[in-house]
Amino acid sequence: MAYASGTATDHVDLYNKLFDFLTSNADLVNAGEEWSVAWEHPDASYPYSAGQAGSDTVLRGPGAAGADEIYVGMRLDADAANDLFGMWFAGAQGVVASSVDYSDHVNSARPMHMPLFDQAMPYWFVANGRRFIVVVKISTTFAACYNGLFLPYATPTEYPYPMISSGCSGTARRWSDENAAHSHFCMPWNSDPSNNYSGITA
């Protein structure tokens, strides 16, 4: 299990730190569990900068034994005019090479949003080859996401691809939004399953 913590200067820095952590953290690399880029936006150039297009990427987790293909799409999001910053995540079962969107791949889950801020934020990352977790403190609130495989209460035939894409909402929200639909993946809220505001898709 690999972990890292620190302070990101803003939403862009956090996105880049997460990318670096998943693809090059020494503990992940030494265990053969680092994530790799399976697809990226045609205009992508790394590291990303504020206002830059093409942050869309799909990372592939190798699983615990290096034999899995666990895909998670990511996008950095910024709407300064409305004070909305964040990251979007969407799990998938495969990659479509010709796609131009992080969430337009094989059986992509509905994208989930994790609010961020354009100022300094303490963060905590935890990952292995099967999944990753991000926790961020923004002022007096915490935002989090979980993306990757999980252990279901079901047999492999009942649940052949046990994957979660999660965040804090199914729509972009400011970190300070107090609407009940701004929730958390470990305590989802969902009054209308058709809207899926719970912050989790499987």
N, C-alpha and C positions, 0 to 999 in steps of 0.2 A: 504494500500500500504506500503510495506516495502522497506527500502533502506539502503545502507551501502557504505562507502567509506574509502579509506586508501591507503596504499602502499604495494604491494606484493614484496617480495624479488626477485622472478623470476617466470618463467612459472609454475613450480610445486606448488609453494606457492599460486599463483593465482587460480589454479585449485582447490586446497584444500579449499581455502577461499570461492570460489563460492559454492562448495559442502556443506560446513558448513552453509553458509548463506541460501541456499535454503532449507536445511533439519532441521535447528535448530534456525533460527532467531526468536527472541521473538515476534516480531510483526506478523510474519507469523503463528507461533504456536498459539498465542492468538486468531487469527482470524480463526483458523482451516484451514489455507491455506498453511501449509508447504508441501514441496515436499518430497516424500519417494522413497527409492530404490525399483524399480520394477524388476530389473535384474542387475546382475553384472558379469563380466568376471569370469570364474571359478578360475582363479589365483589371483583375486583381494584381496588386503588387504589395508585397509585405516588407516592413510593417506598415500598418494602415495609419492614416493621419486624419485629422478632423475634416469633415466635409468631403472626404474622398469617396468616390463610387467604387463599387466592386469589392466590398468586404465579404461578400458571400463566399462561404466555403463549406465543404462537407468533409468531416474527419472520419477516419476508419479506426475503430478500436479492434485489436487483434484477439481480445478475450484473454482468459487466464492461461491458456495453453498455446496461444498463437495461431489457433486454427479457425477462429470466428471472424465474421465480418460485421461489425456493429457500426452503423452509419448514423452520424448526427450532423445535420446541417446547422450552420450558425450565420447570423447576420448582425452587424453593428448598426444601431439605429440612432439617429439624432434629428430632432426637430426643435431647434433652438427657439424659433418663434413661439412655440407652444410649451416650451420648457419640458420637453419629453426626450429622455435619453434612455437607451437600454440595449439589450441583446435579445434576439429571437432565436429559438431552437426548434428543430423539427427532425425527429428520428425517421429513418427510412430503412428499407430492406435491400437497397441497391442504388446504383448511380446511373443517371441518364447523361451521357457525355455531352449531348447537344443542348442540355438545359442552360438557361441563363438565370436561374433562381435557386436559392438554397433549399427551398421547400418543394421543388418540382422534380422529385426523383421517385424511385420505385416504392410504391405504397407509403409515401411520405405521410407522417402524422400531421394533424393540424398544428400550425406553429403556436408556440407558447412564448410569452414575453416576460422578461425579467427587467424591472426598472433599475436604472442607474442614474448617475448624476454627472455633471460636467465639472465637478470639483473633487477634491481628495476623498478617497473612500478606503477604509481598512477592508481587507479581503482574506478569505481562507479558501484554499483549493484542496480537494481530496480526490484521488483517482487511482484506478488500476486499469487493466486492459479491457474490463467489462463495462465500466461506467465512470462518470465524473460528477462531482458535486461542487457548486460554487455558493459561497455565502458572502454577502457584502453588507457592511454597515453604512447606512446613509443617514447622517444626523442621528436621530434617536430610533431609527427603524432598521430592520434587517430584511434583505431580499435574498432569495435563494433559488436554486434550480437543481434538478437531478436529471441526468440524461444517460441512457444506456440500458443494459439488461438488469433485470431484477429476478428474485427467486419467487415464483408464483405458488399459490396453493392450488396447483393443478398438475395434471400429467403433461408430458411433452406433446401428446396428441391433442389434448384439450386446449393447450396454449403453446403452439409451436414456436412462436417468436416473442418471448416475454420482454418487451421493451417499453420504456417510459420516456416521453419527452415532457419536461415540466418547466414551469416558471412560476410566476405569480398571477398571471391572468391570460386570458385568450385574446385580450385587446391591449393596445399600448396604453399604459397608465403612468402618471407621474409617481415618483417614489412616495410622496406624501398623501396620495389618494386614500381616503378613508371609506370608500364604497365597499360594501361587503364582497363585491365581485373581485376586489383586489385581495387575493387570498395567498395561500402558500401550499406547495405541493404535498407537504406532510399533514396538512389539515385543510383539505379542499372544501370549497363552498360551491354549491351548484343547485340553484333553485329551478333551473330550466335546462335539462340535458341537451336540448337542441342548440342552446347557446354555448354550452361547455365553457363556462367562466371559471371552472375549478382550478385552472392552472396546471392541468395534467391531461395528457392524452396517452393512450397505450395502443 
